[in-house]
């Protein structure tokens, strides 16, 4: 009977160690995914800025982000009046 309870206690202890190890792996994976997400956002922002700069250079400043934003606001304002 003692051997059975000792085996059960060992199995329980081993299970707890495996579960705590899984939690640690999950936390590490979440950290890696968080860092990857940050890197992706930064790459997208940098690409967006580069694209805006290239567009500005290609149009020689004829289209500026400020004018585009004003135009979008005017269009959205007229769309809401129509609805």
C-alpha positions in Angstrom: 0.0 0.0 0.0 2.9 2.4 0.8 4.4 1.8 -2.7 1.1 2.7 -4.3 0.8 6.0 -2.4 4.4 6.8 -3.0 3.9 6.2 -6.7 0.8 8.4 -6.8 2.6 11.2 -5.0 5.5 10.9 -7.4 3.1 11.0 -10.4 1.4 14.0 -8.9 4.6 15.9 -8.3 5.8 15.1 -11.9 2.5 16.3 -13.3 2.8 19.6 -11.4 6.3 20.1 -12.7 5.2 19.4 -16.3 2.3 21.9 -15.9 4.5 24.6 -14.5 6.9 24.0 -17.3 4.0 24.4 -19.8 3.0 27.7 -18.2 6.6 28.9 -18.5 6.7 27.9 -22.2 3.3 29.7 -22.8 4.6 32.9 -21.1 7.8 32.7 -23.2 5.8 32.2 -26.4 3.6 35.2 -25.5 6.6 37.4 -25.0 8.1 36.3 -28.4 4.8 36.9 -30.1 4.5 40.4 -28.5 8.0 41.3 -29.7 7.2 40.0 -33.2 4.0 42.0 -33.3 5.9 45.2 -32.2 8.6 44.6 -34.9 5.9 44.1 -37.5 4.1 47.3 -36.5 7.3 49.2 -36.7 8.1 47.7 -40.1 4.7 48.7 -41.4 5.0 52.2 -40.0 8.4 52.6 -41.6 7.2 51.3 -44.9 4.2 53.6 -44.8 6.5 56.6 -44.2 8.8 55.6 -47.0 5.8 55.2 -49.4 4.5 58.6 -48.5 7.9 60.1 -49.1 8.3 58.3 -52.4 4.8 59.5 -53.5 5.6 63.0 -52.5 8.9 62.9 -54.4 7.2 61.3 -57.5 4.5 64.0 -57.5 7.0 66.7 -56.7 4.9 67.8 -53.7 1.7 68.3 -55.8 -0.1 66.0 -53.4 0.7 66.5 -49.7 -0.6 64.4 -46.8 -2.3 67.5 -45.3 -4.3 68.1 -48.5 -5.3 64.5 -48.7 -6.5 64.5 -45.0 -8.5 67.6 -45.7 -10.1 66.1 -48.8 -11.0 62.9 -46.9 -12.7 65.0 -44.2 -14.7 66.9 -46.7 -15.8 63.7 -48.5 -16.8 62.0 -45.3 -18.7 65.1 -44.2 -20.6 65.2 -47.5 -21.3 61.5 -47.3 -22.9 61.8 -43.8 -25.2 64.6 -45.1 -26.4 62.4 -47.9 -27.3 59.5 -45.6 
